[in-house]
Amino acid sequence: MASISSLGIGSGLDLNGLLDQLRSAEREKLAPITQQQRSYQSKISAYGQLESSLSQFQDAAAKLNNAEFFQGVTSEVTGSAVTAAGGSDAAPGRYDIEVTQLARAQSLAADGIDDATRSLNSAGTLTLSVGTGADTTIDIAADSSLEDVRDSINASGAGIQASIVNDGDAANPYRLVLTSEATGTESEMNVSFSDTTSDLGALLSYDSAGGTGGSMTQSVAAKDAALSVNGIAISSQSNTVEGAVQGVTLSLTETGTATLAVERDNGAVESAVKGFVDSYNKLQTKMADLTRFNAETGDAGELLGDSTLRSVESQLRNVLGGDTGDGTFQMLSDVGISLQVDGSLELDEEALGDAVSNDLAALSEFFTGADEAGGMAGQVDSVLGRMLEEGGVVANSTQGLEDTIERLGERYTRTEENINDTIARYRTQFAQLDSMIANMNSTSSYLTQQFDNMNAQLGRK
């Protein structure tokens, strides 16, 4: 059988060109399938945009569905003696603070030796404790140096930091210094070595109960922090003080005075409510874009007339236009948020500011309710959660389109196979036609030659 490249040689016809035209015509059957696939893919992309906008609105609603958020405070410190961090249970007010003493950690220093790297020839058990805490025991090998002892203490987790100080003494400059990792008088250290007659035993011993007991010298005494808040004296083991001001953690930085002002963070609440409104309006703008239609140009949104989007719009309107039951505020309009004819929300900032300043508890109750799904924010979050969850309206619509695209892909493959079969059949038929015409042309030439010879013999030429 002749190949495609040889089609038309025998007949002189442009059979290759004709076959290409037939192939192009047959492949037009694939165009509607491709167009449908693109259309459905565009809708899937549109659902993705809708889902993203819904998720952002859900985040904004979830922020308001937390009663502790409405109890947030801001703290401002005047003076450098303290810094402060307020929690949700902080009591608003003004507090005068005076720091008269910072908490200190105890430090103990051993007598010096000539070389921190030489063997101390002391085998035994080093016992350390901080305050009333449990003892930490460390096995010391006979050939350990002062540096080895330091490293063993630091690796033991005893709550004690060891270091070696060179005090410049001509004969014995290297001294082991132990510092408690915790501050306060309840974190004094106890140190002992099992072999008290050894070199290390002579260096390391201290009994906090005995005051100066032991061979080590107390270089820094443990101290509690001392401060007053509004004239009330307070003592603390640490420079981080909790409870001196309700819900506020004070960090003492130096002795001196400071003034702490704690106020409700009304600005954060107003900002969150504005974020709720802005996020919904962005969602509304996105939905309007996805359902747009321009009668003059014919431009249309990917979800124009889509039942899923209509369902989303309807559910959101219902929840935003509903009420939360009993309470000072029952509807969005009560807190300065009104639902417009075009579906957007409009915020009356003055009304919201009045609600935040004068009735924050009622505003919190309106948005948060008695449980996670009770208030306005909870109801919105629940509705959006059902829309966005696996098996929800958006996911189901997206999955339905993906299934349809998959079926169209299978249809495309079958149609393409049929087209290839048809073109193959045309190719076979053209090859046969080409061969038949070539044979006919050959026969015609032979007969013409014979007739010409016959006429020449008969003298007719």
Secondary structure, DSSP 8 states (H G I E B T S, - for coil): ---GGGTTTTT-S-HHHHHHHHHHHHHGGGHHHHHHHHHHHHHHHHHHHHHHHHHHHHHHHHHHS-GGGGG-EEEEEESSSEEEEE-TT---EEEEEEEEE--B--EEE---BS-TTS-----EEEEEEETTS--EEEEE-TT--HHHHHHHHHHHTSSEEEEEEE---SS--EEEEEEESS-SGGG-EEEEES-TTSHHHHH--BBGGGSSBSSSEEEE--B-EEEEETTEEEEESSSEEEEEETTEEEEE-SSEEEEEEEEE-HHHHHHHHHHHHHHHHHHHHHHHHHT-B-TTT--B-TTTT-HHHHHHHHHHHHHHHS--SSSS--SGGGGTEEE-TTS-EEE-HHHHHHHHHH-HHHHHHHHH-SSTTTSHHHHHHHHHHHHHSTTSHHHHHHHHHHHHHHHHHHHHHHHHHHHHHHHHHHHHHHHHHHHHHHHHHHHHHHHHHHHHHHHHHTT--
